[in-house]
Amino acid sequence: MKKLRNKMGSVDFLLFCVIMLLVAIGVIMVYSASSYFAFYKFKGDSMYYLKRQGLWAIIGIFFMLFAINYDYHKLKKYTKILMIITTILLLVVFAFDERNGARRWIPLGPATFQPSEIAKYVIVLYLAKSIESKGEKMKSFMYGVIPYLLVAGFYAGLVYAEKNLSIATVIMMVTFFMLFVGGSKFHHLIAVVLPVMVAGMAAILMVDFRRKRFFNFTDPWQDAKGTGYQLIQSFLALGSGGIWGVGLGQSRQKCYYIPEPHNDFIFAVIGEELGLIGCTFIVILFGILIWRGIVTAVKANDTFGTLLATGITSVLAVQALINIAVVTGSIPVTGVPLPFISSGGSSLVVNMTAAGILLNISRQKGNA
């Protein structure tokens, strides 16, 4: 661990281990969940997604190590340029054809890039920098709430226009968390929750497929071959796994029952193959990650570090919570990947880079 040390101190070792363990589990489970699907889609190459996820994990480790050793305070001067670049990228996606009814990706040869993955962390960076500079003005509704909701709403709106309501929701939820930690008055935040919820419901009800998904999750068997199909297959996977699971690699639901099982519904495959024990272990890992993220935020040596750690931890926590809730049928089906575990190059690399920044903050605690 000498490479993870410098004069500022050492990283939060437990947090580092949890992140690496989640990434390792992700690579293994992506292979297990995708092998059957990949074998038939890519002419006998059952390891197609394993090779891709493994490569992205290696790239992610390099980015994470760089972020661990790069003073997070220096990020402040790049905030504006990152916001501009992110805005451009969010607009560029509309120049490409739809995939699965959405425009979220920029094709880069054999790979694709999803700008919304960057957008959620750029908002965190912007909020952390701006809130720190405002100080007591954060208690004002006009200066401490409205401007941030407008900026966050702008990026969430662009992401929503790509037909990615789930990440747009993550952006707005994380914004509320950061405003609360940053000093905004609770009743000011409550005053805007209702109209935001109304807007969110309108966004669901105005689009036919979202409306069907929203009402169908309460009884997916109403349309078992349509909108309820994916959730029913998820229930079958989780139920088949029982307590101990059917064994690693032995999932039946991954065999063209769950659509693209290595993506958003990979937790269902984990439940089938590793059982309740495996699912509980994953939940515990995310619980430790959130706990250590909160500790890092509390012990950060400045307001910027506290807010940045809060935002990064919130993004990972909200995404994990939504993904697991969707797979278990606790909330309507929506497309949010499970951080560090679901297949996806841009998601994995961006999340690992953000985790590196969180670890960098943990190095500098108590060194003000």
C-alpha angles and dihedrals in degrees: 000000000000091000089060092057134081138148090294092064137252130310123256095275095198091052091048092051093048092051093049091046091052090050091049092048088048094055092048094046094045088057093046094046096043104038096093093041092047094046092063098033097048102037101262098327099128090167095058096109092037090059092047095046092044091052092048090048090055091048089047091053091055091050091046093050090049090051091049090057097040114089105245092215089071089065090076094076092054096050098098096045091047090052091051093047091047092051091051092048092049088055095043092064089071089066091069133070122268122266117203090346096307140090105219105123139075110207115230105182109282091355135059132216126214111206093194088071089064094040095065092055095041088058089051091052093047093048093047093051097042098042091051091055095048098057112169092008087078088080090066117091094214096047102025103043116013099057092051094047089051093051094043090044090053093056093040088051092053090049091047090052087060086060092253103128093158096063090040087057091049090053093052095044092050090048091057092049092051094046090052093049089043093061107268113148115259095229090053090056092045089053091063098038093079098054090043090052090048090051090049092051090048090052089054099043096044093060115068100216093046092048091052092047092049096053096034098060091073089061111008091175088074086078102016094163095043132032093354096050099091094046093048090052088049090053090049090051094049092044093048091053095060115175101321102026131232093274137275110299093010100101115136097190091063088065095093094298098098107046110241093346093191092068130055096344098049089115088067090056089048088053092050097046101034099025129209089323092059094045091049090050091053091048090049090051091053089045090055090046091053092045093051090044090055091047089051091051093049094048097042112127095233143023093256091056092047093052094043092051090046092052096047092046090047093052092052093042096048093047093048092047094049094046095050092043091052095048092049092047095246094127135016117289113270134158109257118140121226105250115253092357111060117082115263133110103213092043093051096045094045093047092048091049090051089048088053090055089050090052089047089056089050089056094058100049114129094012099104 
